[in-house]
Amino acid sequence: MISWFTPALPYGWAYFIATIIDILVIALPVMLAVAMIIYVDRKIWAAMALRRGPNVVGPFGLLQSFADGAKVFLQETIIPAAANRGLFLIAPIITFTVALVAWAVIPFSSFSVVANINVGLLYILAVSSLGVYGVILAGWASNSKYPFYSAIRAAAQMVSYEVAIGFVLISVVMWAGSFNLQDIVLAQKGEVLFGWINANIFNPLLFPMGIVFLISSMAETSRTPFDLTEAESELVAGYQTEYSSMAFALYWLGEYGNVILMCALNATLFWGGWLPPLNVSWLYVIPGTHIGLGLFWLLAKMAVCFFVFSWVKATLPRYRYDQLMRLGWKIFLPLSLLFVFLVSGWLMLTRYHPIGA
């Protein structure tokens, strides 16, 4: 894209404009997708509870999310008198921004990625860990005991699962031999069953890590059954109790933005990313053309992952807080450490190198 602007502009300006366009090409569809998956989420819950779900605003209720957005946008933003005004306003901005900037390193196809950096996975870890600041600041700045209690819970919950996620990612990095997400996807090409399947999840050494990562993703995004930060029976409504209008909506959008991001990471790290499920030549391109199907396969895998997220939320009860902490520290952490040892031992024993890398 830089070459489009270089004839008329200096390279620095051409690079800047091309980068801004790349960011908008990803950020705008992600924000639209957030609105639509809220609708899909509600439809799935309704179907599992034998209800209709949104079906009035727009055809098939497709505009319900936009109507809800317009409603909160037109409401008054109320700031509690005893709140820290600056921190109170910046907290939801942090949460929403963090949910967007992580997409910079997600590969959508063999050539479609905003920043194809060598430490892409470390970038994801660094950015996702910043999300806890938006939650803690919301609880602290509200100057209310229930939001503050929820924020402390959220911090403890996120830390407990991020440690396990870190060890899971170490296993994936060791297997692929790279922190670059594009390399991790390519390392899954022809990974198992005599080169027919493009996915880490069918690898016996990485399958348990894929399950741990999926469950930890739900905990990381505070989805049921790990939504202890919004336990209405104990905390009124969680760390965002004192928020209203667009400040509240930014938390709502940030949560669903993180859900989509975690679905993309699950697909990229364990389900082959933009690669087709089977390592068959005609699945890589649209028949009769040279147009790649990478984006289609990635979106399809993300949709399946999101259905699992929504399915779990519609069917499982909420954990007690001690159960959640026990799962994170006493089960997932030792299990992920064990498989780091097993994966590293196997790689040293066999001197394995990925087929697709």
C-alpha positions as CSV (number, residue, x, y, z in Angstrom):
1,M,0.0,0.0,0.0
2,I,2.9,2.3,0.6
3,S,3.8,2.2,-3.1
4,W,0.4,3.8,-3.9
5,F,1.5,7.0,-2.2
6,T,5.2,7.2,-2.8
7,P,5.0,8.8,-6.3
8,A,3.3,11.8,-4.8
9,L,4.5,11.9,-1.2
10,P,7.8,11.4,0.7
11,Y,8.3,7.9,2.1
12,G,7.6,9.0,5.7
13,W,4.2,10.4,4.8
14,A,3.4,7.5,2.6
15,Y,4.2,5.1,5.4
16,F,2.1,7.1,7.9
17,I,-1.0,7.3,5.6
18,A,-0.8,3.6,4.7
19,T,-0.5,2.6,8.3
20,I,-3.6,4.8,9.3
21,I,-5.6,3.1,6.4
22,D,-4.5,-0.3,7.6
23,I,-5.6,0.5,11.1
24,L,-9.0,1.8,10.0
25,V,-9.5,-1.2,7.7
26,I,-9.2,-3.5,10.8
27,A,-10.6,-1.2,13.6
28,L,-13.9,-0.2,11.9
29,P,-14.9,-3.8,11.0
30,V,-14.0,-4.9,14.5
31,M,-16.3,-2.2,16.0
32,L,-19.1,-3.2,13.6
33,A,-18.5,-6.9,14.5
34,V,-18.8,-6.0,18.2
35,A,-22.3,-4.6,17.6
36,M,-23.3,-7.7,15.6
37,I,-22.0,-10.3,18.0
38,I,-24.0,-8.7,20.8
39,Y,-27.0,-9.4,18.7
40,V,-25.8,-13.0,17.9
41,D,-25.0,-13.6,21.5
42,R,-28.5,-12.6,22.6
43,K,-30.0,-14.7,19.8
44,I,-28.1,-17.8,20.9
45,W,-29.2,-17.3,24.5
46,A,-32.8,-16.9,23.4
47,A,-32.7,-20.1,21.2
48,M,-31.3,-22.1,24.1
49,A,-34.0,-20.8,26.4
50,L,-36.7,-21.3,23.8
51,R,-37.3,-17.6,23.4
52,R,-37.3,-15.3,20.3
53,G,-34.6,-12.8,21.3
54,P,-34.2,-9.4,19.5
55,N,-36.7,-9.4,16.6
56,V,-38.3,-6.0,16.4
57,V,-35.7,-3.3,15.5
58,G,-34.8,-3.7,11.9
59,P,-35.1,-6.9,9.8
60,F,-34.8,-9.9,12.1
61,G,-33.9,-7.5,14.9
62,L,-30.4,-6.8,13.3
63,L,-30.5,-3.2,14.3
64,Q,-31.2,-3.8,18.0
65,S,-27.5,-3.3,19.0
66,F,-27.5,0.1,17.2
67,A,-30.7,1.1,18.9
68,D,-29.2,0.3,22.2
69,G,-26.0,2.2,21.3
70,A,-28.1,5.3,20.3
71,K,-30.0,5.0,23.6
72,V,-26.9,5.1,25.8
73,F,-25.2,7.8,23.6
74,L,-28.1,10.1,24.2
75,Q,-28.2,9.6,28.0
76,E,-26.5,11.9,30.5
77,T,-23.1,11.0,31.8
78,I,-23.3,11.1,35.6
79,I,-20.1,11.4,37.6
80,P,-20.5,10.8,41.4
81,A,-19.6,13.8,43.5
82,A,-17.0,11.9,45.5
83,A,-15.4,10.3,42.5
84,N,-11.9,11.1,41.1
85,R,-13.1,12.8,37.9
86,G,-10.0,12.3,35.8
87,L,-9.5,8.6,36.5
88,F,-13.2,7.9,36.4
89,L,-13.4,9.1,32.8
90,I,-10.1,7.6,31.6
91,A,-10.8,4.1,32.9
92,P,-13.4,3.0,30.3
93,I,-11.2,4.5,27.5
94,I,-8.3,2.3,28.6
95,T,-10.5,-0.8,28.5
96,F,-11.9,0.0,25.0
97,T,-8.6,1.0,23.5
98,V,-6.7,-2.0,24.8
99,A,-9.4,-4.2,23.1
100,L,-8.6,-2.6,19.7
101,V,-4.8,-2.1,19.7
102,A,-4.2,-5.9,20.2
103,W,-5.5,-6.5,16.7
104,A,-2.4,-5.0,15.2
105,V,-0.5,-8.3,15.1
106,I,-3.4,-10.7,14.3
107,P,-2.7,-12.3,10.8
108,F,-5.9,-12.4,8.7
109,S,-4.1,-14.1,5.7
110,S,-0.7,-14.9,4.4
111,F,-0.1,-11.2,3.7
112,S,-2.8,-9.3,5.7
113,V,-1.5,-8.1,9.1
114,V,-0.9,-4.5,10.2
115,A,2.4,-5.2,12.1
116,N,4.1,-8.5,11.3
117,I,6.5,-8.2,14.2
118,N,8.8,-11.0,15.5
119,V,7.5,-10.6,19.1
120,G,3.8,-10.5,18.2
121,L,2.8,-12.9,21.0
122,L,4.7,-10.9,23.6
123,Y,2.9,-7.8,22.3
124,I,-0.5,-9.5,22.8
125,L,0.5,-10.5,26.4
126,A,1.7,-6.9,27.1
127,V,-1.4,-5.3,25.7
128,S,-3.9,-7.7,27.3
129,S,-2.3,-7.2,30.7
130,L,-3.1,-3.5,30.5
131,G,-6.8,-4.2,30.5
132,V,-6.7,-4.8,34.3
133,Y,-5.8,-1.1,34.8
134,G,-9.2,0.0,33.3
135,V,-11.0,-2.2,35.7
136,I,-9.0,-1.3,38.8
137,L,-9.2,2.4,38.0
138,A,-13.0,2.2,37.6
139,G,-13.4,0.6,41.1
140,W,-10.9,3.0,42.7
141,A,-12.1,6.2,41.1
142,S,-15.8,5.5,41.8
143,N,-15.2,5.9,45.5
144,S,-17.8,3.2,46.2
145,K,-17.2,0.0,48.2
146,Y,-19.0,-2.4,45.8
147,P,-17.2,-1.3,42.6
148,F,-13.9,-1.3,44.5
149,Y,-14.5,-4.8,45.8
150,S,-15.3,-5.9,42.3
151,A,-12.2,-4.3,40.9
152,I,-10.0,-6.2,43.4
153,R,-11.7,-9.4,42.4
154,A,-11.1,-8.7,38.7
155,A,-7.4,-8.0,39.3
156,A,-7.0,-11.3,41.3
157,Q,-8.9,-13.2,38.6
158,M,-7.0,-11.8,35.7
159,V,-3.6,-12.4,37.3
160,S,-4.5,-16.0,38.2
161,Y,-5.5,-16.9,34.7
162,E,-2.8,-14.8,32.9
163,V,-0.1,-16.9,34.6
164,A,-1.6,-20.1,33.2
165,I,-2.1,-18.4,29.8
166,G,1.6,-17.4,29.8
167,F,2.7,-21.0,30.2
168,V,0.3,-22.2,27.6
169,L,1.8,-19.7,25.1
170,I,5.3,-20.9,26.0
171,S,4.3,-24.4,24.9
172,V,3.0,-23.0,21.6
173,V,6.1,-20.9,21.1
174,M,8.4,-23.7,21.7
175,W,6.6,-26.0,19.3
176,A,6.5,-23.3,16.5
177,G,10.0,-21.9,17.3
178,S,8.8,-18.3,17.0
179,F,6.9,-15.5,18.7
180,N,5.6,-14.3,15.4
181,L,1.9,-15.1,15.0
182,Q,2.3,-15.6,11.2
183,D,5.1,-18.2,11.8
184,I,2.9,-19.9,14.5
185,V,0.1,-20.2,11.9
186,L,2.5,-21.6,9.2
187,A,4.0,-24.1,11.7
188,Q,0.5,-25.7,12.0
189,K,0.4,-26.5,8.2
190,G,0.2,-30.3,7.9
191,E,0.8,-30.6,11.7
192,V,-0.8,-33.9,12.4
193,L,-2.2,-37.1,10.8
194,F,0.4,-37.5,8.0
195,G,0.2,-33.8,7.0
196,W,-3.5,-33.7,6.4
197,I,-4.7,-31.4,9.2
198,N,-3.7,-27.8,9.8
199,A,-4.2,-27.4,13.6
200,N,-2.3,-27.6,16.8
201,I,-5.4,-28.7,18.7
202,F,-5.1,-32.3,17.4
203,N,-1.5,-32.6,18.6
204,P,-1.6,-34.8,21.8
205,L,1.0,-32.5,23.5
206,L,-0.9,-29.3,22.7
207,F,-4.5,-30.5,23.0
208,P,-4.7,-30.0,26.8
209,M,-3.1,-26.6,26.4
210,G,-5.8,-25.7,23.8
211,I,-8.5,-26.6,26.3
212,V,-6.8,-24.7,29.1
213,F,-6.4,-21.6,26.9
214,L,-10.1,-21.7,25.8
215,I,-11.3,-21.9,29.4
216,S,-8.8,-19.2,30.5
217,S,-10.0,-17.0,27.7
218,M,-13.5,-17.1,29.2
219,A,-12.1,-16.2,32.6
220,E,-9.9,-13.5,31.1
221,T,-12.9,-11.8,29.5
222,S,-15.1,-12.3,32.7
223,R,-17.6,-14.5,30.8
224,T,-19.9,-16.9,32.5
225,P,-19.1,-19.0,34.5
226,F,-16.3,-16.7,35.6
227,D,-18.2,-13.4,35.7
228,L,-17.5,-12.9,39.4
229,T,-16.8,-9.2,38.7
230,E,-20.5,-8.7,37.9
231,A,-22.0,-10.9,40.6
232,E,-25.3,-9.1,41.0
233,S,-26.2,-10.9,44.3
234,E,-23.0,-9.6,46.0
235,L,-21.8,-6.6,44.1
236,V,-24.9,-4.8,42.7
237,A,-23.4,-4.8,39.2
238,G,-19.6,-4.9,39.5
239,Y,-16.9,-2.3,38.9
240,Q,-19.0,-0.3,36.4
241,T,-21.9,0.2,38.9
242,E,-21.4,4.0,39.0
243,Y,-21.1,4.4,35.2
244,S,-23.8,5.5,32.8
245,S,-24.2,6.6,29.2
246,M,-21.2,6.1,26.8
247,A,-18.8,5.5,29.7
248,F,-20.8,2.3,30.5
249,A,-21.1,1.5,26.8
250,L,-17.3,1.6,26.4
251,Y,-17.0,-1.2,29.0
252,W,-19.6,-3.2,27.3
253,L,-17.9,-2.7,23.9
254,G,-14.5,-3.4,25.4
255,E,-15.7,-6.7,26.9
256,Y,-17.1,-8.0,23.6
257,G,-14.0,-6.6,21.8
258,N,-11.9,-8.8,24.1
259,V,-14.2,-11.8,23.4
260,I,-13.6,-11.4,19.7
261,L,-9.9,-11.0,20.2
262,M,-9.7,-14.2,22.4
263,C,-11.7,-16.1,19.7
264,A,-9.1,-14.9,17.1
265,L,-6.2,-16.0,19.4
266,N,-7.8,-19.4,19.9
267,A,-8.2,-19.8,16.2
268,T,-4.7,-18.5,15.4
269,L,-2.8,-20.5,18.1
270,F,-4.6,-23.8,18.1
271,W,-6.9,-24.1,15.0
272,G,-4.6,-23.1,12.2
273,G,-5.5,-19.4,11.9
274,W,-6.2,-18.5,8.3
275,L,-5.2,-22.0,7.1
276,P,-8.0,-24.3,5.9
277,P,-8.8,-27.2,8.3
278,L,-7.4,-29.8,5.8
279,N,-4.1,-29.4,4.0
280,V,-5.7,-29.8,0.6
281,S,-4.7,-27.4,-2.3
282,W,-8.1,-26.4,-3.5
283,L,-9.2,-25.3,0.0
284,Y,-6.6,-22.5,0.0
285,V,-8.2,-20.5,-2.9
286,I,-11.6,-19.8,-4.4
287,P,-11.9,-22.3,-7.3
288,G,-11.1,-20.8,-10.7
289,T,-9.4,-17.7,-9.1
290,H,-6.2,-16.8,-7.3
291,I,-8.1,-15.2,-4.4
292,G,-7.1,-16.7,-1.1
293,L,-9.7,-18.0,1.4
294,G,-7.5,-17.2,4.5
295,L,-9.9,-14.5,5.9
296,F,-12.9,-16.8,5.4
297,W,-11.3,-19.7,7.3
298,L,-10.2,-17.4,10.2
299,L,-13.7,-15.9,10.5
300,A,-15.3,-19.4,10.4
301,K,-13.1,-20.6,13.2
302,M,-13.7,-17.5,15.2
303,A,-17.5,-18.0,14.8
304,V,-17.3,-21.6,16.1
305,C,-15.2,-20.4,19.1
306,F,-17.7,-17.6,19.8
307,F,-20.6,-20.1,19.7
308,V,-18.8,-22.1,22.4
309,F,-18.4,-18.9,24.5
310,S,-22.1,-18.1,24.1
311,W,-23.2,-21.7,24.7
312,V,-21.3,-21.9,27.9
313,K,-22.8,-18.6,29.1
314,A,-26.3,-19.8,28.3
315,T,-26.0,-23.1,30.2
316,L,-23.5,-23.0,33.1
317,P,-24.0,-21.4,36.5
318,R,-21.6,-19.0,38.0
319,Y,-18.6,-20.3,40.0
320,R,-18.0,-19.4,43.6
321,Y,-14.9,-17.2,44.0
322,D,-13.0,-19.8,45.9
323,Q,-13.7,-22.3,43.1
324,L,-12.5,-19.9,40.5
325,M,-9.2,-19.2,42.4
326,R,-8.7,-23.0,43.0
327,L,-9.1,-23.7,39.2
328,G,-6.6,-21.0,38.3
329,W,-3.9,-21.6,40.8
330,K,-4.2,-25.3,41.8
331,I,-5.3,-26.9,38.5
332,F,-4.4,-24.8,35.5
333,L,-1.0,-23.5,36.7
334,P,0.4,-26.9,37.6
335,L,-1.1,-28.5,34.4
336,S,0.4,-25.8,32.2
337,L,3.8,-26.1,33.9
338,L,3.7,-29.9,33.4
339,F,3.1,-29.5,29.7
340,V,5.8,-27.0,29.3
341,F,8.1,-29.7,30.7
342,L,6.6,-32.4,28.4
343,V,6.7,-30.2,25.2
344,S,10.3,-29.1,25.9
345,G,11.4,-32.6,26.7
346,W,9.8,-34.0,23.5
347,L,11.4,-31.3,21.4
348,M,14.8,-32.0,22.9
349,L,14.4,-35.7,22.4
350,T,13.2,-35.6,18.8
351,R,14.8,-32.4,17.6
352,Y,11.4,-31.7,16.0
353,H,10.9,-28.9,13.5
354,P,7.5,-27.9,12.2
355,I,6.5,-29.0,8.8
356,G,5.0,-25.8,7.6
357,A,7.6,-23.4,9.2
